[in-house]
C-alpha cells in the first residue's frame, strides 16, 4: 500500500503535539513534527512502502510471540503496519489488522498507525529518553541503533509537502 507523502506530512503535523516533551533531553530541542516525519522516512520512505511487514520476532518461537493474537489474526499478528511500521501488538485492543491495510487513500490506516506510533514514542519518552538514540532503542529495538539514528537524522531534513494530495478513486 502506498500512502501519499502529503497525507503522511499532514498527520505528522496533526499528531506532533500528542508526543510528550522529554524532560531529560540533552542537546538540540526535539522537533516532534520532524521526529514523526523522520520515522516515516526510515520505515516506509515517507509512505511509499506502507505494506505490512512480517517480523519473525513476533512469530511462533519469537521473543514477542502472542499466542492469542496469532489465533485471532494469523500471521497478520506478526506484522508492522503503515508509514510508521508499528508492530500490531502496539495497537489498542479492538483494532483489526485489516483496518490497517485497506482504505481508499490510506488516511484511516495512517491515522490509526500514527496514533499507535505516538503511544510507543511516549512510552520511550516517559522512560527517560535523553537523546535520539534512546528513542530509537525503544521504537526500533536494540539492534542497529546507530545506523537507524543516522538514517533518522537524514530523514529529518527531507522536505515535507505542504498540502494534502487530492483523493483519487
ChimeraX attribute file (.defattr): number of C-alpha atoms within 10 A of each C-alpha:
attribute: neighborCount
match mode: 1-to-1
recipient: residues
	/A:1	17
	/A:2	16
	/A:3	24
	/A:4	20
	/A:5	23
	/A:6	18
	/A:7	22
	/A:8	29
	/A:9	23
	/A:10	19
	/A:11	20
	/A:12	22
	/A:13	14
	/A:14	13
	/A:15	16
	/A:16	18
	/A:17	12
	/A:18	13
	/A:19	20
	/A:20	16
	/A:21	15
	/A:22	18
	/A:23	11
	/A:24	12
	/A:25	16
	/A:26	12
	/A:27	9
	/A:28	7
	/A:29	10
	/A:30	14
	/A:31	12
	/A:32	18
	/A:33	20
	/A:34	22
	/A:35	21
	/A:36	27
	/A:37	31
	/A:38	26
	/A:39	26
	/A:40	28
	/A:41	24
	/A:42	22
	/A:43	23
	/A:44	20
	/A:45	19
	/A:46	27
	/A:47	27
	/A:48	18
	/A:49	20
	/A:50	25
	/A:51	19
	/A:52	21
	/A:53	16
	/A:54	16
	/A:55	16
	/A:56	15
	/A:57	13
	/A:58	23
	/A:59	20
	/A:60	14
	/A:61	10
	/A:62	12
	/A:63	10
	/A:64	14
	/A:65	17
	/A:66	16
	/A:67	14
	/A:68	10
	/A:69	15
	/A:70	16
	/A:71	10
	/A:72	11
	/A:73	14
	/A:74	13
	/A:75	16
	/A:76	22
	/A:77	24
	/A:78	25
	/A:79	22
	/A:80	25
	/A:81	28
	/A:82	32
	/A:83	35
	/A:84	29
	/A:85	26
	/A:86	25
	/A:87	25
	/A:88	23
	/A:89	18
	/A:90	14
	/A:91	20
	/A:92	12
	/A:93	8
	/A:94	6
	/A:95	12
	/A:96	15
	/A:97	18
	/A:98	11
	/A:99	13
	/A:100	23
	/A:101	18
	/A:102	13
	/A:103	13
	/A:104	12
	/A:105	18
	/A:106	23
	/A:107	19
	/A:108	15
	/A:109	22
	/A:110	26
	/A:111	20
	/A:112	18
	/A:113	24
	/A:114	27
	/A:115	20
	/A:116	21
	/A:117	24
	/A:118	21
	/A:119	18
	/A:120	21
	/A:121	22
	/A:122	21
	/A:123	17
	/A:124	20
	/A:125	22
	/A:126	14
	/A:127	13
	/A:128	15
	/A:129	22
	/A:130	16
	/A:131	18
	/A:132	20
	/A:133	18
	/A:134	19
	/A:135	23
	/A:136	23
	/A:137	18
	/A:138	18
	/A:139	20
	/A:140	17
	/A:141	11
	/A:142	12
	/A:143	10
	/A:144	12
	/A:145	19
	/A:146	14
	/A:147	12
	/A:148	19
	/A:149	21
	/A:150	14
	/A:151	16
	/A:152	24
	/A:153	17
	/A:154	13
	/A:155	21
	/A:156	20
	/A:157	11
	/A:158	13
	/A:159	10
	/A:160	18
	/A:161	14
	/A:162	11
	/A:163	11
	/A:164	14
	/A:165	14
	/A:166	10
	/A:167	10
	/A:168	6
	/A:169	5
